[in-house]
Amino acid sequence: MKKKQHYLFVIVCLLLVFVGCTDKKAAQNENQQDHKNSTTSETLQKTAVPTLFIHGYSGGNNSFGRMIKRIEKNDRTKKELVLTVSAKGSIQAKGKLTGKKDNPSIQVLFEDNKNNEWNQAEWIKNCLSYLRETYKVTQVNLVGHSMGGASSLRFLSTYGDDPSLPKINKFVGIAAPFNNFVELSNGETLEAVITNGPAIQSERYADYVSGIDKVPVAMDVLIIAGDVQDGSLSDEAVPVADALSVVSLFKAHGNQVEEKIFYGKSAQHSQLHENTEVDQLVTDFLWN
């Protein structure tokens, strides 16, 4: 009996030691995470400059809605406004800009979400005019996924020098078909596309070349591409060479440009705006 009680006593002691070590490790991990968050917060710059998030072809609220929510949860931004644009270009606003330095995010939704990039460029212009007239906004950032990125560059190369509109400080293009889905040509390398531009230029790309002088030189640029690594050199929709085709164009124009390729399943076209690594890169680019 005494021997059995001795074993039980030893087991209880070992359990107490294990629990104590686990609690200590958890506390250490929590302190490390707090330190990491504190370090990130120290480098995070908060301003009242709004960032417009523009979805792609057939996109909607979820296209950027979940991404904004994740970034907002990490206290990097505050979603203040949703602008819904009708097929006729009229603006319906939900929420309001507060003027606070909380890195305000504005989600742009197109009711006709399968319309062409020329009309979408006009609608982006209407959104910016609304912000200027309603809130006296003088500068913004643009983030576009897929066709939203192409339409944003269509806007920039058409109206980027319009003094009546807010100045574009930063532009992020995520998996955007800037060269209208043109892949690498025979013997062409991705490095050559990044350095010199695409060997084959679509009509869309040629329009960007013609309008590049309207793009603000002081605007910083981040271009993101995805490669699912299935041998297609694409994100299953947009070729990597296509998404990165404008890097050399921006650089030649004098813009500061960063480019990044994400790999694997989470780099699939519609998964890029659900990818937390993309969240972090965009956050760092916009606000660090």
N, C-alpha and C positions, 0 to 999 in steps of 0.2 A: 504493500500500500504506500509506504514512505517513498519507495523507489518510483512509483507511478506519479506521486505528487512532485517529486524532484524533476521528472521529465516535463511535466506540465509547467512548472516554474521556469525551466530553461526555454521552453517554446514561447511563453509569454514575453520573456525578456528579449528574445530574438525578434519577435514581432514589433515590440516597442522601438527597438533600434532601427528596424527597417522603415517603420513609419516616420521616425524622426529624420532619417536620411532622405526619404522621399520628400518630406515637407521642406527640408533645407534646400534640396535640388530645385523644387518648384519655386521657392522664394528666390533662388539665384536666377532662374530663368526669367521670372517676372521682373526682377531688377534689371537684367540685361535688356529685356524688351522695353522697359520704361526708359532706359538709357538710350536705346536705339531710337525710340519715338521722340525723345527729347532732343537728340542730335539732329533728327530730321526736321523737327519744328524750328530749331535754331537757324537752319539754312533756308527754310521756307519763307518766301516773301509774299506778303499779303497786300493786295492793292484793291482798288475799286474798279479796275479795268475788267469789263465783262469778256467771257469767252463763249463764242457761239459754237454749238455742236450740231453738225449737219449730216443727216443720215444718207444712206445710199439708195439705189434703185429699189423700189418696192419696200423701202424701210418704213419704220414707224417709231412709236414711243420706246419700244424695247431696244431698238438699234443702238442708242446711246443712253437710254434711261438707266439701265443697270450699271453701266460704267460710271455715270455721274453719281449714282447713289453710293457706289463703293468708295469713290474718291471723297465724297461728302462725309461718309462714315468715318474716314480717316482724318477729317478736319482739314482737308486740303482745299475745299471749295464749298460754296453754298449755292444750291440751285434756287434761283430767285424768280426765274421767268421762263415761260413757255410761249413761243410765238408760232401760231399755226397760220400757214399761208394758204389761201384759197386758190383755186385754179385761175382766178382772175387777178390774183396778186394782192388781194386785200389781207390785212393783218388782224388776227384775233389774238389778244394777249391774255394770259392767265398768270397772275402774280404781278410783282413789280420790282424794279431795281431800287434798292434801299440807299445806295451811295456808300454803304459800309465797305471797309477794306476787308472783305472776306473772300476774295477771288470769285466773284459771282459767275455762275454758269447760266447760260441761256440755251435751252433746247429748241431747235428749229424743226418744225414738222411741216411737210408738204402734203396737203390734202390729196392732190394729184401726184402720188409718189412714183409714178412711172413716166412723168413728162420728160422733155429733153433738157439738155444742159443749158441751152440758151435761155429758156424760160426760167430755169432754176437760178441762173445767174441774175436775172432780173428780180427774182423773188428775194434773193440774198440782198440785193441792193435796196429793195423795199424794206427789209428788216432793219438794215443799217440806217436808212432814212427815218424810220419810225423811232429808233433809239436816239438819233440825233435830235429829232423834233420833240420827243416826249421827255427825254431825260438829259438832254444836252451832252450826250456821250461823244467824246472826241477821239477815243481810241479803243480798239477791241482786238481780240485774238480769234482766229478761225480754226476749227478742227473739223475735217471732213472725212467720212469713211466711204470708200468705193466711189460711186458717182458723185457723192457729196463732195469728195475731194476734187474731182474733175470739174464740177460745176463751180466750186470755190475758185479754182485757178482760172476758169472761164470768166468769172466775175473780176478777178484781179487783173487779168490781161485786157479787160474791157473798161472797167471803171476804177481801177486801182489808183489812178492819179486824180480822181474827182475830189476837189477840195471841199465840196459840200457834204461829203460823207466822212464818217469816222476813219481815222488812220488805222491800218492793219499792222499791229506790232509783230505778231507771230502767226505762222501758218503751219498746221500739221496735216499732212496727207497720209491716210491709212489705207493701204491696199487700193489705191485709186488707179484706174486705167487711163493714165495720162496719154499713152500712145495708142489708145483704142484697141487694146488686147494684142498688140504686135509682139511676137516672141523673138527670141534671138535668131538672127539669120545664120546661114551656113558659115562657119568659121568665126563668127562673132562671139566675143566673151562678155561676161557680165562686167568685168573690170573695164573693158573698152566702152561699154554703154555708160557706166558711171563717169568715166573720164572724158569721153568725147561726145556722148549722146548716141542715140540709136542710129544704126545704118539705114534702116527703113523708117521713114517718118510718115505717120498717118496724117490725114487732113486736120484732125484735132490738134496734133502736136505742132503742125505747121502754123496753125492759128496762134498757139501759145508763143511760138518763136516771133511771129509778127507783132504780138501784143506785149512782149516782155518788157518793153520800155515803160509801159504803164504801171508795172509792178513796183512797189516801193523798194528801193535798194536797202533801206534800213530794216526791212522786215526779216526776222530770223525764220528759218525753215527747218522742219523735221519731216523726213519722208520715211515711211514704214512699209515694208513688204513682208509677205509670208511665203514660206516654202514648206509644204507638208512632207517633203522628202519621199515622194512616190515616183521620182524620176521625171516629173513634168516641169520642174523648176517653176512652180506656181503655187498659189494657195488654193488650188482647185477651180479658181475663177479668173484671177488676174495673174499673168506671168510676172515673175520677179523683175525681169528686164523692163517690163511695161511700167510697173509701179515706180521703179527707180530711174526711169528714162529722163525725168526733168532735173535730176541732181546737177548735171553738168550745165544745163541751161540756167539754172538759178546761180550757180557759182560764177559762170561767165558774166552774168549780169551784175555781180558784186555782192550777192546775198551771202550771209553766213548760213551754211547748210550742214545738217547732220543727216545721215542715213543709217537705217538699221534693218536687218533681216531677222525675222523670228522663224524658228524651225519646229517641225513636228506637228502633231495633231492640233495643238492649241494655236497653231499658225494658220489654220484653215480660214478662209475668207471671212465667214460670219463669226468665227471664234476670236478673231483678233480684238474686237471691242469687248470681249468677255475675258480676255487674258490679263491677269493681274500684273504680269511683267510689262505689258503694254501700258497699263494704268500708271505704273511707276515711272516709265520712261516719259510718257506724256506729261505727267505731273512735274517731274524734274525739269523738263524743257520749258514748260509754261511758267512755273512759279519758283524755281530755285535759282 
